[in-house]
């Protein structure tokens, strides 16, 4: 349930990520404003962490595997290069 809440919060919050209203709080800002919204890199990585734990897989490898499936969801530059670059074995 917590993962669903985190993802829903990320999607609903994405509409305010770059256009934050001055009076941003639950009383003054609509849940759905009409601004564009959708899943972000935070959603993708949250699901990657869950997948790694549930399936007992390596966390880093799973983050790379899942992250590469969604290359345009808002990763920062350094993180994007890490996700999209070659997987380095220790």
Phi, psi and omega in degrees: 000322181296322180295318178299318179295319179296318181292315178299317178298321179295315181295312180294325179285340183298332180292342181250004186301319182246359180227060184287120176294151180297324183259042183291103169201170188297339180274330189253351185238129180292149178299320177234115188264345188097349175286156178300141176210159180179182180289155182234185176301329178295320176298313183299315182287328175299316178293326177295318178297315178300314180302315181298315181291314182295319183268358179066034182261166176295130184297312183297313179299322180291320177299318179294313181302310182289317181300323180292339178284342182229069187288343187243043183251011172108021177299146171292162186305309182293318179295319178301314180296324178293313181296316187274345180285179179293150176281124181264125177276140180292000000 
